[in-house]
Amino acid sequence: MIAARTPELTTKLPAVGTTIFTVMSTLAAEKGAVNLGQGFPDFDCDPHLVQSVNDAMMKGLNQYPPMTGVPVLREAIAAKLKALHGPFGGREYNATTDITITAGATQAIITAILAVVRPGDEVIVLEPCYDSYVPNIELAGGSVVRVPLIPGTFRPDFDKITAAITPKTRAILVNSPHNPSATVWTREDMLKLQDILAPTDVLLISDEVYEHMVFDGQNHESAARFPGLAARAFIVSSFGKTYHVTGWKVGFVAAPASLTAEFRKVHQFNVFTVNTPVQYGLASYMASPQPYLDLPAFYQRKRDLFREGLKQTKFKLLPSEGSYFQCVDISGLAVPERKLPEADFCKWLTSEIGVAAIPLSAFYGNGFDQRVVRFCFAKKDETLNTALGRLARL
């Protein structure tokens, strides 16, 4: 009898293990903790959105859609981008040639990277950054160039960004509103980036999934608003974040036709198409802009509720300008556990206090520890109040 044998593999991602999000969510479930770690809502979406998807299914819209996405949804996205960014001089996107529906933003980002990055190319990431960026670049054979945001403020350090650009630089990844720090790039920031990239052939991947979560009267300065950026940018967004349906995994990419053509070459072979009735349901729901126009106020109220409660603790609150995250400095806590590394502190907080958070060190390649952890406030008020009651012990 021939012995069964599984061939050994040399991993393509030797640095990747179980993510901190899985670790903390598992621990939160085990300990019965309030999970403010992973970034997803614990409340339902608008029933009208569910009904729109159900209506599409009942109409028989259940077979493969076009590879690029159903036309009515791409047209709705093009109209939305024009309405939001056109008055500011933004690029006008053609629904047929410039917009592609994706299986969420994470798929959109890896597809963009695979489409443009070749072995030996360099890609700049600004740390702390979303955990998929680096593995995506490595899978494409690219070299990751890490540029830190300014510690404490998490603002872009344009001198360091400029210094990081070489003849090998293929792309830069930018995320605003920013996960995990909750900072928002200003118009001046975007103009500076435009100036830096102007004499280069560097592409921009602009992760804008939290585009409708910008607070205190600020604007979301999309790359679409700046001609010099839009002409070289893949702009990524997510219906899951905007409409509280993260599990649906539907997003889109807007890019000039020549970039979109290359994007779609990869998209057709790693995804091909995206859920048909959900696309039709989203297109129908987008007929009213009110849900996303109301989103800043919706999340600002939750942010303010959460921040007000955190003021009763010894946490030092960092600004939360956008996204649905709140970062805090733990160094002023009275408990001795404040001296633990961020990751160990989060495990202690989950096990002993009953609230899960995420260490910011998890968003740095070198595990940079600055005594900061991140909470997610995309939760029901009662969830936030329960968490705040527990955190009041600190």
N, C-alpha and C positions, 0 to 999 in steps of 0.2 A: 504493500500500500504506500502511495506517495504521501509524505507528510505535508499537511497544509502549512503554508508559510506566508505571512504578510511581509512584502518587501519593505525594507527600511527607506524612509524618505529623508532627504535633507530639507529642512524647513526653509521656505522663502521668507518667513517673518520670525527670525530667531528671538527677537526682543518682545514678541507679543505673547501674553499669557491671558489669564482671566482678567477682564477689565475691572477697575475699581467700582464701576456702576453695578456690575453683577455681584461683586463681593458685598457691597453695602446693601443692595436690595435683598440679597439672600439673608444677610444678618438681620436686617430690619424685620423681615418676615418671621425669622426664628425667634426674635426677642419681642415681637409685638410692638415694635417701635413705629412712630409716625415717620413715613418715608418722605423726607424733603430732600432726598439725594437726587435720584434720577429725574430728569426734566420732562414730566408729562402731567397733564391735568388728571384730577380724580373726580371731575364732574362731567356731565353729559354735554354733548353738542346740541345745537338747535334741532328740535324734532323736525322742523321743516327741511333741513338738509337731509336727514335720514329718509324722509318721505320723498324727496326729489330723487334719491338713489333708488328707492323702492319702485317709484313710478317708472324709472328707466328700465328696471328689470322686468316689470310687468308688461312693458311695451315690447319686450323681446330683444332689448339691446344688450345681448349677452355673449355675442361672438367677438372674434378678434376685431379691434379697432385698427385704424391706420397706424403704422409704426411710429409716426411722428406725434400721434395724439388726435383725438376727434376734432374736426375743424371748428365746431362751435365753441369748444373750450379754448382752443388756441386764439380764436377771435376775441373771446371775452378777456383773455389775458392781455392781448395787444391793446385792447380798448382801455383796460385798467391802467396799464403802464403809461399810455398816452395821457390819460386823465390825471394821474398822480405826478408825472414827471415832465410831461410836455410843457406846462406853463413855466417851468424853470429852465427851458432850453434843452430838455432831454431828447434822447434819440427816439425816433418813431420806429417801432418794430413791426415787421411784416409777419402776419400770422402764419403764412404758408412757408416762408423760407427761414424765419428767425426764431421760432419758438418750438420747443419740443417738450412733451409731457414725459415725466420720469417717475420711476418707482421710488419716490421720496427724494429728499435733498442729498442724502448720503450716496445714493446711486448716481445722482447727477454729478457729484464732485468727482467720484472715481472715474466716471466715464469721461469727463472733461480732461482729467489728468492722463488717462490712458490714450486719449485722442491726440494729445500734443506733446507728451513727455517721452523722450527716447533715452536709451542708456547713455549715461554721461551727462545728460542735462541736469542743471541745478534748478531747484524750486525753493523759493524763500517762503518760510512759514513764520508767523509772528507769535511767539509764545508768551503766555499760555494759549494753547489752541485745542480745538476739538480733536478728539482722539483718533479720528479716521484719517486725518490729513497725511500724517507721516507714513503709515502703512500703505496708503494709496500710491504715494510717490515711489516708495521702495518697490512695490509690485510692478510699477512701470519701468523700473530700472534706473530711476533718477536718483540724484543726490540731494538730500535734504540740507538746506541752509537755514539754521535756526537764528532768528533775530528776536531778542527779548523786547517786549513792550516795557515801558519804564516802570520799574517796581514801585508799588504803592499807588500810583495813579493809573497805570495800565494804558497810558497814552502812547501813540506811535513815536518812536525815536527815528526821525527821518535821516539823521546823520548816519545812523547804523544801517538803515535800510539802503541808503545810497552806497555806502561802503560795501555792502553785501552783493551788489550787482556786478557781475562779471560777464565776459563774452559768452560764458556757458549758461547764463541764467535764462531759463525758458519761461518761467511763470512766477507769480507771487500770489499767495492766498491771503485774502483780507476778509475779515468777519466783523460786520457792524449791523445792528447792535451785537455786542460781543459776548460770546459764551467762552469762558465762565465769568468774566469780570463785570459784566453789565454796563460797560462803558459804550459810548456812542461817538462815532467819528463825526466831526464837524465839517461844515462846508470848506473851511480853511484847510483842514486835514486832507480832504479829497482833492482840492486844488493843488496842494503840495505834492501829493502822490502823482497827480496828472503831470506836473512839471518834471518830476523825477523820471517818469517812464517815457516822456515824450521823445527823447533822442534815442530810445532803445527799441528793440523788437520783443520786449518782455510782455507776455500775456498776463491778464488779470483774471483770477477766479474770485468772484465777489460773492461770498456766502451771506445772503440777506434773509435768512429764514425767520428772523425776529423783526422783520421790517415794520410791522404794525404795532410793535410794543416799544414806543418811544414816549418818554414822559416829560412833564413839566414844560409843555409847549415847544419842545425841540422838534426839529424836522428829521426824518430819515433821509439822509443824503445818499441816495442810491447812486451807484456807478452809472446808471442810465442817465443821470442828469448832467453828466460831464462828457462832452463829445470826445475828448481825448482819451477818456477811460472807456466809454461805451464802445468805441471802435475796436478795442482790443480785449473786451471783457466777455466772459461767461458769467451771467448774472443768475444766481441760484436762489429759488425760494421754495416754500413748503406750504401746501394747503393744510397739512396736519397741524402745524403750529398755529396758523391763522384761524382755523375753524374748530380747534379742540378735538381733532381726530387723528392723533399721531399714529394710531394703528392702521390707518388706511394706506399709509405710505405712498402718497401721491404728491409730486412737486413739479417744477418746471425749470427749464433753462432758457434764457433769452440771450441771443448772441448774433452778431452780424452773419449774413448768409454764408460767407466763406468759412467761418469758424463752425457754424451750425452744421454745415455739410460734413466736416470731419467728425464732429461730435456724433452725428447720426450714424456714421459708418461703424462706430463702436457700439452705440446704443442698440442697433438692430441685432447685434450678435450677443450682447450680454443681458439684454432684457427683452428686446423686440417690441413688445407692446405692454400697455398698462391697463389695469382693470376698466373694462368698458362702461358698465352702468355707473360706477363712481365718477368717471369723467363726465358723463352726461348730467349726472346729478349736480356736480360742482358747477357746470356751465349754467344750469338753470338757476342755481342758488346765487350765482354771481350777478344775476340781473339786478339785484339790489346791492349797492356798495355799502349800505349801512352797517352790516356786521363787521367789516374790517375797519370802517371809519370809527366805529364805537370802541374798537379794541384798546386803544391807548387809555381811555378813561376806565374801562373795565379792569385792566391790569394795574393801572396806577392806584385805584382804590384798594386792591389787594396788597400792593406794595406798601401803601401807607399804613394799612392795618397791621401788617407784619412788622414794619419798622417801628411803629409806635409800641408794639409789644416788646420788641427786642431792646428798646430803650430802658426797660426795667431790668435788664441783665448787665453784666460787665463786658459784654461784647462791644467792640468798637465797630460802628457801622461804616462801611465803605459806601460811596455813592452807588445808587442803582438808577442809571440814566435810561436803560432800556433792557429788553429781554424780560424773562420772568424769573430772574435770579437775584439773590441778595448775598453779597460777600461780607464776611465779618472777620475782624482781627481778634484772635483768641488770646493774645499775649497779656491782656489786662485782667483775665479771669482770676478769681481768688483760689480756685481749685488747683491742687498741685499738678493735675493732669494737663494743664495748659502747657507744660514743658515737654510733653510728649511730641514726637513728630506728628505732623498734620494727619497722616493716615491713621496712626495709632489713636490720636485724639478722637477722630471720627468714629472709630470702632468703640472706644470707651463711651462716647456720647450716645451711640446707638444702644449699647448694652446696658449702661447704667442710668442714663437720663431718659432714654426711650425716644430719641429723635435722631434720624439719620441725616447726615450731611456728606458732602464730598470734599476731599482735600484739594486745594489748588495745585499742590505738588504733582498730582496725577496728570496735569495738563502740560507739564514740562518734561522734556526728554531726559534731563539730568535730575529730575525730582526736586528741583529748587523749592526749598521750604521757607516761606516768609510769614508763617503763623497766620494763615488765612484759610478759611473754609467757606464753602458755597452752599446756600440753601435754595430750594425751588419754592416759590410761593404761588405756583399755578395749581392751587388747591381750593377746596370748599372753605368757606369761612370757619366752619366748625372744626375742620382739620387743622387750619392755622391756629385757631384758638386753643385747641388741645395741645399742639406743639408748644405754643407760647407758655401755656401753663406749666409744662414740664421744664422748659428752658428757664423759667423764672427761678428755679432752684439754684441756678448758677450765679 
